[in-house]
């Protein structure tokens, strides 16, 4: 079987990164979460936090500083740089990518598996309280909704797709069944997917 990649898009606090990491560990794949951001930051003398924050905004421009041309708005240039980084990382072998529109970036890859993870808001609030460092956030529900809005906008702007639309993914899953169970469901789907790629008919 040729190398393949799994791209995970997710609602905020749905456990997408946790599931992606466990999936990669269970199957034995490379795992990339914010590595593309870190690569772009390192190449251009910027902090990863700065690149991540600017990558979600529009309307500003890079000038020749840090090697950017200034011909495009700053977020567009960062998206292009991140996309190039993702494509290079994908060449290292079968991998799991979380976020950064990796599925869209790798859309020409015949062996790309696109997954969208979502969950009820109350479950996500509970997970955020348990797993995320949100001590300074007074209203977690509002914070989650704003993060979702940002991701929805980011996805629509750069891909012209509707964030979370089932037809754009191989699999969508409600992660409120649990991190372990969600990982198991995805792993089983991946196994079936790979069998079809090997020419086996699965009914």
Secondary structure, DSSP 8 states (H G I E B T S, - for coil): ----EEEEEE-TTSSHHHHHHHHHHHHT-EEESSHHHHHHHHHTT--HHHHHHHTT--S-B--SGGG--SSSBHHHHHHHHHHHHHHHHHTTSSEEEESTTHHHHTTT-TTEEEEEEE--HHHHHHHHHHHS--TT-S-HHHHHHHHHHHHHHHHHHHH-S-TT-GGG-SEEEEGGG-HHHHHHHHHHHHHHHHHHHTT----
